[in-house]
Structures are given as structure tokens and as C-alpha cells.
């Protein structure tokens, strides 16, 4: 049985273009991703501050972020923030959090122990903002990659 002899030629210009695209992807995570994450975190804070219910303004002022090395944390550090976010008693709501893949057990710790009958409705501001801005982040990254790979 005779063997098959096949040869393939690669256009050097196409190969150079492919290498350029691969170099872009390799460098993207170092340069662009840092900028995108910083932009996204700032927008999460802005969106959360716009959407939080305001009584005294303390909760809105407690929403912020900090960077520590390669870690960026977004937080609302008013003690009652989780009760506003998730609600209490039989009205605990964690849809936005669940859509982000965070287990329901996180929100359930704020449901209470049943010692008092307090049923405050959820007024999401934090995880809804994270979910919205995270989706925008993925869209921006996808568009930039697609644009630079054409």
C-alpha cells in the first residue's frame, strides 16, 4: 500500500498576522484586564450608590472599594447592609447573588433566628450592581478581543 504524501504551505503574512493576534491575547491579561477590572469596580460602586435606598445616607457612604496587591474588594460596611440587600425573616431574597454563583447559605445567615417577627423586604443594591457591571465587563472584553482578532 502506498503512503500518502501531502504538503502544506503557510503564507508567511498569514503566519505573522496570527502571531500578532496571539501576542495581543498574551499581553491582554496583563495590561488591559487590570484597567478593565479597575473600571468595573468603580462602576459597581457608582451603580450601588445610585440604587441603594437612602434614609440617613450612612449606607450609601459605606459603599466603596479597596485594592490590595492583586485583589480588589468591593464592600458596603454598614452593619445593616446585608439586611437591606437580602431582606429579613420570610422575605429574604437572593436572586442576584445566586445568579453570580454565590451560595444561598451566604444570605441565609441574615434571615434571623425567629426570636422576633421582623419581615423586611429585600431592597437589592449591591449584588444587583455587581451582576450588571460584571456582565458589562464580559461584553467589553469580548468586543475588544473580537475587534483585535479580526
Secondary structure by P-SEA (a helix, b strand, c coil): cbbbbbbbbbcaaaaaaaaaaaaaaaaccccaaaaaaaaaaaaaaaaaaaccccccccccccccccccccbbbbbbccccccccccccccccccaaaaaacccccccccccccccccccccccccaaaaaaaaaaaaaaaaaaaaaaaac
